[in-house]
Amino acid sequence: MLSNEFAQHFADEWMEAWNSHDLTKILSHYSEDFEMASPLIVKVTGVQSSTLKGKKAVGAYWEKGLALMPTLHFELDTILVGVDSITLYYRSARGKVAEVFFFDVNNLVVKAAAHYE
């Protein structure tokens, strides 16, 4: 089971990485073959799936997204802790977002799903 302390630490580091727009820092939270699901994937990449797998594919998607939104900034609202997952509820330029992160035994994200208002 994940602790509240782990969840807070992850949230702080994850928010800082995104707000710095440092793709290397962002990707450091994820396993090599993690899976990302988001309704924005189709819009940003033009692929027909809303799910990408692996750091290379997701990193390319996030790189495009950061280029499209150079002033992107997240503000954390709430952290919800589950057994092997946490949900971050935050605000971005697009409005409210809830993102769920599932972790492996090394505390790296193996699957994530973003939900938008």
C-alpha positions in Angstrom: 0.0 0.0 0.0 1.3 3.5 -0.8 1.8 5.9 2.0 0.5 9.5 2.2 4.2 10.6 2.5 5.1 8.8 -0.8 2.1 10.3 -2.5 3.0 13.9 -1.4 6.6 13.4 -2.4 5.6 12.1 -5.8 3.1 14.9 -6.3 5.6 17.6 -5.4 8.3 16.1 -7.7 5.9 15.5 -10.6 4.4 19.0 -10.4 7.9 20.6 -10.3 9.0 18.5 -13.3 6.0 19.5 -15.4 6.1 23.1 -14.4 9.8 23.3 -15.3 9.0 21.7 -18.7 11.9 19.4 -18.3 11.0 16.3 -20.2 13.8 14.2 -18.7 12.6 15.0 -15.2 9.0 14.3 -16.2 9.9 10.9 -17.7 12.0 9.9 -14.7 8.8 9.1 -12.8 7.8 6.3 -15.3 8.9 2.8 -16.1 10.3 2.1 -19.6 7.2 0.4 -20.8 4.5 2.5 -19.0 1.2 3.1 -20.7 -0.5 6.5 -20.9 -4.2 7.0 -21.7 -5.6 10.5 -22.5 -8.2 11.9 -24.8 -5.7 14.5 -25.8 -3.4 11.9 -27.4 -5.5 11.8 -30.6 -5.6 15.6 -30.9 -1.9 16.2 -30.3 -0.4 13.2 -32.2 -3.0 12.5 -34.9 -2.9 8.7 -34.1 -6.1 6.8 -33.8 -5.6 5.5 -30.3 -6.0 7.4 -27.0 -3.3 5.2 -25.5 0.4 5.2 -25.9 2.9 2.7 -24.5 6.6 3.2 -23.7 8.8 6.2 -22.8 9.7 6.9 -26.4 6.1 7.1 -27.7 4.8 9.0 -24.6 7.8 11.3 -24.5 7.3 12.3 -28.2 3.6 13.1 -27.4 4.5 15.2 -24.3 7.3 16.9 -26.2 4.7 18.1 -28.8 2.3 19.0 -26.1 4.9 21.2 -24.3 5.8 22.9 -27.6 2.1 23.7 -28.2 1.6 25.1 -24.7 4.9 26.9 -23.7 3.2 28.5 -20.7 1.8 25.2 -19.4 1.5 25.3 -15.6 -0.1 22.9 -13.1 -1.5 23.8 -9.7 -2.1 20.9 -7.3 -5.5 20.7 -5.6 -5.9 17.3 -4.0 -4.0 14.0 -3.7 -6.0 10.8 -3.3 -4.1 7.6 -2.2 -5.1 4.1 -3.2 -3.5 0.7 -2.7 -1.0 0.8 -5.6 -2.2 4.1 -7.2 -2.7 7.7 -6.5 -4.8 10.3 -8.2 -3.7 13.9 -8.5 -6.5 16.4 -9.0 -5.0 19.7 -10.4 -5.7 22.7 -12.5 -4.0 23.4 -15.9 -4.6 25.8 -18.7 -7.4 23.5 -19.9 -9.2 23.5 -16.6 -9.5 20.8 -14.0 -7.7 17.5 -14.4 -7.7 14.2 -12.5 -4.8 11.9 -13.3 -4.5 8.4 -12.0 -1.1 6.8 -11.6 -0.4 3.1 -11.0 3.0 2.1 -9.5 5.3 -0.9 -9.7 7.4 -2.3 -6.9 10.1 0.3 -7.7 7.6 3.1 -7.2 7.7 4.0 -10.9 4.5 4.7 -12.8 3.5 1.7 -15.0 0.1 3.1 -16.1 -1.5 6.5 -16.1 -4.8 7.9 -17.2 -5.8 11.6 -17.5 -9.3 12.8 -17.2 -10.3 16.3 -18.2 -13.2 18.6 -17.3 
